[in-house]
Amino acid sequence: MSPESDAHSRLEWFRSSYSNGAGGECVECALTDEGALVRDSKMTKTYGIAVGSDAWSSFVQAVNRTSVRP
């Protein structure tokens, strides 16, 4: 196993608790030392996009402040 694929297999991907689990559109995230990785749940062989720690923190805070809930 290459170091890259080994690192990929050690990531702990998670989905929102609002995800219905029916195989529809969903975003998965994995936290890293540098921030977060975000990907489409149907594309499990990819890392998706990398988001820095500050940007990820700002995003999560903004979502938590929003009064709109599914």
C-alpha positions as CSV (number, residue, x, y, z in Angstrom):
1,M,0.0,0.0,0.0
2,S,1.4,3.4,-0.9
3,P,1.8,6.1,1.8
4,E,-0.9,8.1,0.1
5,S,-3.5,5.3,0.0
6,D,-2.6,4.3,3.6
7,A,-3.2,7.9,4.7
8,H,-6.5,7.9,2.8
9,S,-7.7,4.7,4.5
10,R,-6.9,6.2,8.0
11,L,-9.2,9.2,7.5
12,E,-12.4,9.1,9.5
13,W,-15.1,10.4,7.1
14,F,-18.4,11.6,8.6
15,R,-21.8,12.9,7.3
16,S,-24.3,15.3,8.8
17,S,-26.8,13.9,11.2
18,Y,-29.4,15.4,8.8
19,S,-28.3,13.0,6.1
20,N,-31.1,10.6,5.3
21,G,-28.8,7.6,4.5
22,A,-30.9,6.7,1.4
23,G,-28.0,7.1,-1.0
24,G,-28.9,10.6,-2.1
25,E,-26.7,13.6,-2.4
26,C,-24.6,14.0,0.7
27,V,-21.3,15.6,1.6
28,E,-18.7,13.8,3.8
29,C,-16.0,15.5,5.8
30,A,-12.7,14.3,7.4
31,L,-10.8,16.4,9.8
32,T,-7.0,16.7,9.4
33,D,-4.2,18.5,11.2
34,E,-4.4,21.2,8.6
35,G,-8.2,21.6,8.5
36,A,-10.8,19.4,6.7
37,L,-11.4,17.4,3.5
38,V,-14.8,17.7,1.9
39,R,-16.1,15.3,-0.8
40,D,-19.2,13.9,-2.4
41,S,-20.3,10.8,-0.6
42,K,-20.6,9.0,-3.9
43,M,-16.9,9.6,-4.7
44,T,-15.3,7.6,-1.9
45,K,-12.0,7.1,-3.7
46,T,-11.1,10.8,-3.7
47,Y,-10.0,13.3,-1.1
48,G,-12.4,16.0,-2.5
49,I,-11.3,19.5,-1.6
50,A,-9.0,20.6,1.2
51,V,-10.2,23.5,3.5
52,G,-7.8,25.2,5.9
53,S,-8.4,25.2,9.6
54,D,-9.5,28.9,9.8
55,A,-11.9,28.6,6.9
56,W,-13.4,25.4,8.2
57,S,-13.9,26.9,11.7
58,S,-15.5,30.0,10.1
59,F,-17.8,27.8,8.0
60,V,-18.9,25.6,11.0
61,Q,-19.6,28.7,13.1
62,A,-21.6,30.3,10.4
63,V,-23.7,27.2,9.9
64,N,-24.3,27.0,13.7
65,R,-25.5,30.6,13.8
66,T,-28.0,30.1,10.9
67,S,-31.6,29.8,12.1
68,V,-32.6,27.8,9.0
69,R,-32.7,24.0,9.7
70,P,-33.7,21.2,7.4
